[in-house]
Amino acid sequence: ESPRPSVIQCPKTDGSSVVYLLISVFSYLDLSSVYEAGKVCRTWHCASQHPAVWRNVTVRNKKLLPQALHHLAVSCISTQQLRIENCTIEDTDSVREELKNLF
C-alpha cells in the first residue's frame, strides 16, 4: 500500500478522505482531464493542484506555446517524468531563449 499523500491546505476539506481519493484518481488522468476536473469546484481544484497528481505528466498530440512549456517547467516541481509526444511547438526561437534562461 502506498503512503497517503500529504494534503495541501484546501478550504473546509483538510485531511478529508475525499481529497485523498480525488488526488489518487487525478494522478491517473491525462493533463487535459486534470485541468477540466480542476474547474468543477474549489475542492477539486485544490486536489488537482496537489504535487502527487503531477508526478508523471504526459502531453500528446498538442500544439504547445512557449508559455505552456515554461508553466510546466516551473509549476511541476515534483514531476518525476515529463513526456512530450508528437507535439508541435510554436515560436521555437522564444522556446530556445526560455530554455537558456532556465539553465
ZICOR-V623647 format. One record per helix or strand of 3 or more residues. SS is the DSSP state (helix for helix, strand for strand). FROM is the first residue (numbers start at 1). LEN is the number of residues. Records with the same first field share a line. If there is no record, write none. Layout:
SS: FROM-LEN ; FROM-LEN
This chain:
helix: 17-10 ; 31-7 ; 42-7 ; 51-4 ; 66-10 ; 92-11
strand: 56-5 ; 81-5
